Amino acid sequence: MDVLKVAAKSNPNSVAGALAGVIREQGMAEMQAIGAGAINQAIKAIAIARGFVAPSGIDLVCVPAFVDVEIGGEERTAIKLIVSPRSYSRGGSGRSELPRPETPAKDQSAKRDGTATD
């Protein structure tokens, strides 16, 4: 799998286009970013890419992780973002489904004991 490397100066629209292309071709993508500015651009690109692939019925999610990379002989810690289509449970698994983005969840406030109030 190709790794999309994002810098603080990366154009999020360009990264989003590349991300959407990789998702369509390979089914998932990996992004790497080092530093707050680069991570910000990567997250914006994911948000934009969601809009690009939504008409195809694809909803994207990302899973962040740390990864050590070597740059110029120096070890650095990067954020790795695995981006893939969301998979919904088909029932029987005991897991509850999350609402799709186009269907806003009912706003409920939670008490300290975890129960919801109306």
C-alpha positions, -999 to 999 in steps of 0.1 A, spaced: 0 0 0 13 34 -9 17 60 19 4 95 13 29 118 31 13 151 42 33 182 51 22 214 69 22 232 35 2 205 17 -29 217 0 -58 197 17 -79 197 -15 -50 181 -35 -44 155 -7 -81 148 -6 -82 141 -43 -52 117 -40 -68 101 -10 -102 96 -27 -83 80 -57 -64 56 -36 -95 46 -16 -114 39 -49 -85 19 -64 -72 0 -33 -101 2 -8 -80 19 19 -51 43 23 -24 52 48 -14 87 55 17 99 75 22 133 90 48 148 113 40 178 134 8 197 143 5 216 110 9 185 89 -16 165 110 -41 194 107 -38 193 69 -42 155 69 -74 157 89 -88 185 67 -80 163 37 -99 134 51 -129 156 58 -128 169 22 -123 134 8 -154 122 26 -174 146 5 -157 133 -27 -166 97 -21 -200 101 -4 -219 102 -37 -206 67 -44 -221 55 -11 -187 54 7 -184 68 43 -147 72 54 -133 66 88 -97 69 100 -77 51 127 -47 70 141 -15 54 153 21 63 161 48 52 138 86 57 139 102 70 107 137 78 97 143 112 81 178 123 72 193 96 95 172 109 124 144 89 141 111 108 142 76 99 155 49 104 130 11 100 131 -2 73 108 -38 76 97 -54 45 82 -84 56 61 -110 31 50 -147 28 43 -169 25 73 -184 -10 77 -218 -12 95 -228 -42 115 -255 -63 98 -272 -73 131 -267 -102 154 -232 -90 164 -244 -73 196 -228 -41 184 -249 -10 179 -248 8 146 -235 44 145 -257 69 127 -246 78 91 -233 114 88 -264 125 67 -287 113 96 -279 135 126 -282 117 159 -308 129 184 -291 153 209 -291 138 243 -273 149 274 -257 122 295 -259 121 333 -228 111 353 -241 76 357 -242 72 319 -280 73 314 -295 98 289 -320 125 298 -346 141 275 
